[in-house]
């Protein structure tokens, strides 16, 4: 069912998208899906209340009420807030919008509905993107999209069904984010980190509890995977507190909606803002930091950042923000906190400006825990090779060592241009790190040639504090084959003989051609 919904939605959305840029269309589609969901969950709660009001055995039973009194009771906002359901005014409910879908001013009606929803739900203030009245679509196309979104049903009753509806919406939402990122190419990847990368970060960090922070949160994928991880390991939503920041206003709204539809409590700051210049969580100290900052930003510096307390290991170069991100995240960790960051491969070895000095200071201070080299073609927006940095505020185990993992050959191609990690590969990486840390039930850690190796800081210093895993893990052990040496040499000799004979023929042909032109030799 979910696959059919996703494919139908995308096929139709893709067809309608012919009239506008994907970057614009993304917000049109996802905004409508969000409104449909909160309207459906509101209606489900309303239907549940009507049933309970009429049941003499229920605590909510209403004695001797007429239709008018019942209608008034159903409009009591407290009934909806107590079960974490957004209050939706009548003029903003989906059926009202659907009945107006063919009106010429449907765009303005949708914007008005969004304004009403924001006014009634302070948590959504400034989050809903009111751009429907000015959207450039041919007559009737926006109404078609409303009709299409109407085919998704989120309105089911009961806790299990409610969780299913939320999960269904979450899957549709995530699918659309991924599809739009792929369609947009370079720009799309700025708000969306491929799921297998996020899963790897989360699996290695294992955020079971406490405060989770992403200073460049995009559309919120890191937070969603963190919640999934917690639920998969017997915890519950609410075991972590979510903190994030995002500079792009439309992406900031995407993140807020992405979290709101899942019932995840969050603090993304008062508004979209630059993390370096306007740090909205200056006093935050997090248990876990997960982030995929944009690679190699060159225009990040501002004069106010000179002497900033975050630059513990040295002032980052003004032409590249990579080491600004690393130090920002270290600064915001609790003493027992851990951070996982996606960065360009160059960050592991660059000696430009102050980067080599900062890296040496971080390594010598024992802040680097694990380094993982990633395969190419993982991202929608760049072919720049990437890696994962895992940092700690205070190393509790394996002091004076860094674990290097080379996962460059472990990707699986899912399309001609895209690869990902399978669940098995993610489990292998996370299990290796857990064993290395000495976690219970993780087994005993062992170096594996070509894949992983635990390296002392002294050896890293000998290599100029370069942190590229391939430099340390060695070559993969070559498997023995059972073909006899004599037979193998015979085959190779025959092949070489054929190639040499062909080469001689080509030499003779070239001599003839040149001779014909008067250039004999």
Buried (B, 14 or more C-beta within 10 A) or exposed (E): EEEEBBEEBBEBBBEBBEEBEBBBBBBBBBBBBBBBBBBBBBBBBBEBBBEBBEEEEEEBEBEEBEEEEBEEBBEEEEBBEEEEBBBBBEEBBBEBBBEBBEEEEBBBBBBBBBBBBBEBBEEBEBBBBBBBBEBEBEEEBBBBBBEBBBEBEBBBEEEEBBBBBBEBBBBBBBBBBBBBBBBBEEBBBBBBBBBBBBBBBBBBBBBBEBBBBBBBBBBBBBBBBBBBBBEEEEBEBEBBBBBBBBBBEBBBBBBBBBBBBBBBEBBBBEEBBBBBBBBBBEEBBBBBBBBBBBBBBEEBBEEEBEEBEBBBBBBBBBEBBBBBBBBBBBBBBBEEBBBBBBBBBBBBBBEEBBBBBBBBBBBBEBBBBBBBBBBBBBBBBBEEBBBBBBBBBEBEEBEEBBBBBBBBEBBEEEEEEBBBBEEEBBBBBBBBBBBBBEBEEBEEBEBBEBBBBBBEBEEBEEEEBBBBBEBBBBEEEEEEEEEEEEEEEEEEEEEEEEEEEEEEEEEEEEEEEEEEEEEEE
